[in-house]
């Protein structure tokens, strides 16, 4: 609906180059969108020989994000390697799965709408992995749930960190400028790390700079539970971090009485 998000002024915090589609969809639905990247993806060096061994000795490759896909495939190209046809690809979330398919790789993800690690761990290919080699392509740090659970199931797990997530230079100045120009009423954070970065910057803003009635839209109950412990503002839970789910959550905010979102 063209006017479904009328009255919404949303801050889109996806990394640079990754938030344009969501911002455009918000505007197409009658809302306003301000882009303020609060994560920057910085590649890490990957040893070519080590990467070759990972590909040779694994039967399953798990990709935790679209950034993991692009980084892993770039590392494979840079090393002059060819993706093993027999190496099965599993992805956390639909967007990650589709990124693999666009690259010409067969890929599967978990079933359901959560699009998280817990959901992928229910995939039939990961239920019985005793003795199998699994490589997890990911960023530095992050959740250990998949690795720990697969090791508990008897898999030989290797983690391959391909990038580091950092707060972009100048993010504080950009956020302050945007808040000075517009009365933001919905802060979108697509991950727990993004939410932490956002909250850290908002806490440093001068008194009165942050709209008192703004809400936070975050993906999934795990991130929402963490958010509720840290803010008194309403926290709206999107089904997952996809653009579609974020738009659905914003529609809930737009329909709230008086434009005031409640905790959900």
Secondary structure, 3 states (H helix, E strand, C coil): CCCCCCCCEEEECCCCCCCHHHHHHHHHCCCEEEECCCCEEEECCCCHHHHHHHHHCCCEEEECCHHHHHHHHHHHHHCCCCCCCCCEEEECCHHHHHHHHHCCCCEEECCCCCCCHHHHCCCHHHCCCCCCEEEEEEECCCCCHHHHHHHHCCCEEEEEEEEEEECCCCHHHHHHHHHHHCCCCEEEECCHHHHHHHHHHHHCCCCCCCCCCCEEEEEHHHHHHHHHHHCCCCEEEECCCCHHHHHHHHHHHHHCHHHCCCCC
